[in-house]
Amino acid sequence: MKLHQIPLLATASLVLALASGCAVAGTDYYLSSHPNIAAADDFAARAIDRMHDAQDANDYHLGGHAGRAIHLLQQARYEMQASAEAASR
């Protein structure tokens, strides 16, 4: 990597970090107003983490079902967050 590229890379990394932080902060705002949805979202997030653990423990030999479950849980979290936002309007 050339030395003059480092500041550009650092700036791009900072912008992406700030943008992702803003997206998460917005979601937490809506969820904090709806504790039941927030709890369900937390359970789904934990389930995703446990599915990743299961994949690691089984060397990813789960027939693609764990990956599909993770994808569906991520979709469910999106819908939960959207419902909290809609209820906050």
C-alpha positions, 0 to 999 in steps of 0.5 A: 500500500502506498503511503498517500493512500492511508489517509484516504483509507482512514477517512473512508473507514471513519465515514462507514463506522459513523454511518453504521452507528447512526443506523443502529442508533435509530433502531435502538431509539424505536425499540426502546419505546416498545419493550416487548418488541425490543425483547423479541429482537434481543431473543432473535439476535441471541438465536443468530449468535447461537446458530453461528456457534452451532455452525462453528461447532459442526464445521458448517456441516448442517446442510445449509439449514443453519444458514437459512435459519440465520437468514430468516432470523435476520429478516424477522429482526428487520420486521420487528424493528420496522414494526417498532418504528411504525408504532412510534409514528 
